[in-house]
Amino acid sequence: MTLATAPARPLRIGPIDLDVPVVLAPMAGITNTAFRRLCREYGAGLYVSEMITSRALVERNETTMRLIRHHESETPRSIQLYGVDPKTIAEAVRIIVAEDHADHIDLNFGCPVPKVTRRGGGAALPWKSKLFADIVDQAVKAAGDVPLTVKMRKGIDRDHLTFLDAGRAAEDAGAAAVALHARTASEFYSGFADWNAIGELKQAVTSVPVLGNGDIWSADDAVRMMSQTDCDGVVVGRGCLGRPWLFGELATAFGGEGTTVDATLGFVANAFRRHAELLVEFFEDEDRGCRDVRKHVSWYFKGYPVGGDIRTGLATASSLAEIDDLLGRLDHTAPYPGADAEGQRGRSGHPKRTALPDKWLESRELASSASEMMRGAEIENSGG
């Protein structure tokens, strides 16, 4: 399913050496331990947790403490933090380091979701350049020997770009790498990622790795991105939804050890079943795990000859026995459907005006009146 290959290009992030320059992007409700373990079974890389709210971690929210746990097979362990207050983020980082929860920490400055940006968080925050620099600086100091990286977007919209300034600031503060999702917040997940921006960032940030994110649907895309932009690695998000074996193809494409598969319907059915099994183990609840895997049905079986009755059944199943019965009705010999199973998956939508705090764009300095409002950004997302 992929032909392009590239010379072996290991990636070093602080003290962490990766055989292949591939990172799993944090995705809410997706990149829990179960999904990370499944992806890891096919290929190498760095597999990052769901976004964790720093305030919730400091308050030891029960859901958050579950989300930061890793299976014993996961190494290196990676956690992504979200926050808007330098002191709170630094304290969350100290907890992670002191209690040995992770080997790598990533900071999220790329979330475009309105409930986050309207409070000045996520992709809106780098516009306040001093606040951004303070957060990264304090987080890096709190992390000590644990490498800390930054993931961001191009900016709020095409008239308010921040990625070059933010990239340099993160580098100056001691970040171990910077990753760019090459869209603005206003673009959300629509259109095409601007890979040229990744190349610009690579030229601006010279002492630490620059990672590219956006529109990697196949190993071919990853090879092209690195060739076109000269970036040091790729961050893969929506492209692996329903296709955890993409990490095997990526590893192979970059000269590492990966599993290349023949994605017959039987193979996909077994992968889906394995995902459900891992979710049941993660939640320690069969009904909860089977309900959680429902969101993955359309992604796994995109383009395959799976009837509506079976799709509906899988999207309502509440036990592994039900899932087994439904998967057993499929024609496991049905071949990979080619183009029908390829291309975009997950969120897309249309460009829209980014929700921002009142008068946010009038200055790149944070007004004192905005501080209390921004603290609400973490409270609203408390729990991970």
N, C-alpha and C positions, 0 to 999 in steps of 0.2 A: 504493500500500500504506500510505500515511500521509496524513492529511488535516490534522492540526493543524500550525499554524505559529506562530511567535513573532516579535516585533520583533527586528531585528538586534541581537545582543549580543556584541560582541567581548570577548575576555578578555585581560587583561594579567597576566603572571607575571614580576615583576621587569622586565627590559628586553625581554622577549619579548611581542610582540603577536600574538595569534591572531585570525584573522577570525571564527572560530566558537568557542564555549565548550565544546569537545569534546576529551576526552583518552582515548586508548586505555590501558586498564589493563594493567599487566604480568601476563602469564600464563606460568607455567613450561612450557617446551616448545612454546609457541605463538607468542609475540610476538618471534620472531627477525626478522632483517632481511628475509627473504622475505615474511613476513606483513605487516610494517609497510609495506613497499613496495606490496604489493597493496592494502591499505586506503587508502593515500595516493593511489592511482590513481583512487579514487572520490570522495574528499572531503578537506576540510582538517581540521586539528587538531594536537594534540601526541601523538606516537606513542612510547610508552615501551618500553624494552627489557625483556627477561626480567629477573627478579631476579638480581642479581650479588652474590656473597658478598664482602664487603670484604677478608677475610683472603686469599681466593684471588686477588683482584686485586693485593694488596700482594705476594703471593708469585709473581705473574705466572704463574699456572696457565695452561697452554696453552688449555684449553677456555674459560676465562674471557676470555682475551685475544681469542679469536675472537668471543665473544658481545658484547663491547663495541664491535666494529667496526660502522661504519655505511656504507651505500652512499652514493656521492657525491650521489645525488638527495635524500637525507634531510636536511631542514632545517625546523625546528630539530632538533638531535640530543638525545635524552634517554636517560639511564641511571638505572635504579633500583638502589640499594644496600641490602644487608641486613647487619646486624652487631649486636654486643652490647657492643663495647668502644669507648669514645669515641676513644681514641688510634688504634686500627686503622682505624676509619671515617674519621677525619680524614686519615690518611695515604692511604687509598684516594681520598678526595676530592681531595687535593693532586695525586695522580698523574693523575687525570682532567683536572684543570684545567691542570696544567703541560704535559701532553702533548696537550692539545686534543682529548680524546675526546668531549666533549659540550658542549652549550649549556645544558643543564638537568640537574639531579640530583634524584632523589626518594629519600627514605628509607622503607623498608618497616617498618611497625609493625602490619601487619594480617594477616600469615600465620597461619592457624589450624592448620596441619599439626602433628600430635603430635610428630614428630621435632624440630620447631623450638620449640614451646611448652614441651615437657618440660624443655628446657634454659634456659628463661627468655627465649627470643627471640620475634620476631614480635609477635603480639597480646598475649602475656603481658608484654612488657617495659614498657609504659607504667604498669603497676601500681607499678613501682619509679620513683617520680616524679622523684627527683633524678638517677638514672641516665639517664632519658629526656631530661631537660632538658640534662644535660651532653653527651649525644650530639649533640643538635640544635645546641647552642651551638658545640661544637668543629667540627662539620661546616660550619655556616654560616660560621664564621671562615675555615676552610680553603678554602671555595668562592670567597671574595672576590666578584668581580663576577658570577659564575655563579649564577643563582637556584637555591636549594635548597628543596624542598617536602617535606611529610610526608604519608604515607598511613597511615591507622589504622582500627581498628574501634571500636565503641562501648565495648568492654571485654572482660573475660574471660567474664562472664555477667551476668545482670540484677542480681545482688547486688554486683557488683564492676565498676562502670562507670568508665571513665577518660577518655572522649572530651572532656568539657568542660575538665577540668584539663589534659589533654595539648594540646588546641587552644590554650588560653591560653598555655601554656608555650612551644609552638612559635612562636606569634606574638611573644612576648616575646624569644625567642632570635634572631629575625630571619628566620624562614622566610618564603618569598615567597608561599606558599599552603598550605592544609591541605585534605586530602581525607578524607572519611569514608565507609567502607563501613558502611552502617547495619544491621549485624548484630553480635552478640557472637561471640567465638571459639567459644563452646559451641554456637551456632546453626550454625556452619560455613557451608553454603550453603543451608540448609533454610528452609522457611516463606517469609515475606515480609519484605523490608527495611523497617525502621522509618524512613520518610521524615521523620517528626516530629522525630527526633533530628537530622537534617540542619538543619532549621529552628532547633532549639535552638542548634546549634553556630554557625550564621550569626548569631544574636543575641549569642552570647558572644564571637566573634572578629570584630572590626569593622574592622581596619586592613589586612587582606590578604584575598584571595579565598578563599571556602569552596566546595569542590567536592563534589558528591554522587555516590555510587556505590551500586548495588544495584537489581536488577530493571528495568533499562532494556533491554527487548526490542525496542523500536521507537522511531522518532522521536517518536511520540505520547507515549510514556512519558517521554522526555527533556523535552519541552515541559511536561508535567504536573508533573514533579519540580521544575523551576525555578520554575514558577508557584506551586506549593504551598509550597515551602520558602524561596523567594527566594535560593537559592544562586546562585553566580556562574558555575557551569559543571557539566558532567557528566563522569563517568568511566565508560567503557563496557567491560565485560569479556565475560562469557559470551554476551551478546546478539549479538555479531558473529561468533561461531564459525560457520563455514560461510556467513557473510553479510557479507563485507568491504564490500559495497556499502551496508551500513547507514550508513557514514560519509558517503556521498553524500546519503542521505535526511536525515541529521542536519544537514549543511551547508545543504541547501535549507530545512529547517524553521526554521533560525535566520538565514535571510536571506543566506547565503553562496553561494558557487559550488560546486555539487555535482552529481553525476551521478545522475539518477533513472532507474531501469531498469525494464524489463518482464522480470521474472524467470521467463521460460519455462525449460523444462528445457534447451533449447539454450544459453541464456545461462548458466545455472548450470554446465553441463558445461564451457563455455569458461573460466569463472572458476576452476573446479577445475583445469583443465589449466594455466592460467596460474600458479596457486599451486604446482603440481608443478614447473613449469619454473623458477620463482624459487628453490624449495628446492634443486633440482639445482645451480643457479648458486651458491647460498649455501654448500652443503656441498662444492662442487667434486667431486661424486661422484654419478653418476646413480642407482646403486642406493640409496645413503643417502638421497638426496632423495625418491625414490619410496617408500621405506619410511616416511619421516617423514610424508608426506602421507596415509598410510593412516588415521591417527587422525581425519582430517577428513571421511572419507567419509560417515559417518552424519549429520554436521551439515549438509553441503552438500545432501544429497539427502533430508533430512527431509520427508516428506509427498509426495514426487514418485513417479510410477510407474516405479520402478527395481527390476527383479526381483532376487531373492536371488542368482542366479548372477552377475549383473553387480556387485552390491555386494560379493560375496565376491571376485570377480576384482580389483576395484579395491583391496580391502583386502589383497591379496596380490601385486599387481603390483610388478615390480622394474625396469621400464624405461618410458620415455615412449612407446615404440612399443606396449607392452602397454596402457597407459592410453588411447592414441589409438584402438586397436582396440575396446576396451570402450565408450568414450564414443560411438564411431561407431554402435554398435548401438542407442542410445537414440532415442526419438522426440523430436527436438529441437523439434518444434512443440507439445509438451504444455504447456498453460498453467500459470501460477502456481497452485498448489493452495489458496491462501487460508489458512484457519485451521489446516489440517493442517501447514503449514510455519511457523507462528508460535509464539510462546510460548517457554517455558523451554528451554534447551539447556545442555549441559555438566553439571558437577557439581551435585548437590543433597544427597541423603542426609538424615539425621535429626539432630536435636540430640543432643549427647553431651557428657559431662563433659570439660572441657579438661584435657589432660595437662600437669601443672605440676611444677616442682621441689618437693621436700619442704618443707613449711612456708612455701611461697611467699606465701600469702595472709595470714600472720600479721602482716606489717608492710609498709608501703610503702617502707621503707628496705632497701637491699641489704646483707645480711649478708656479712661478709668471707669466710666459708666458701663462699659461693655464686659468688665471682668465677671460680675455676678451673673449676668446673662449667660456667659460662656460656661460657667460651672454647671448650669442646667443641661448643657449638652451631654455631660457625662452621666448625670442623674437619670436622664431620659433613656439612656442606653445601658444603664446599670444591669449587670447580669451577663455580660459578654456579648 
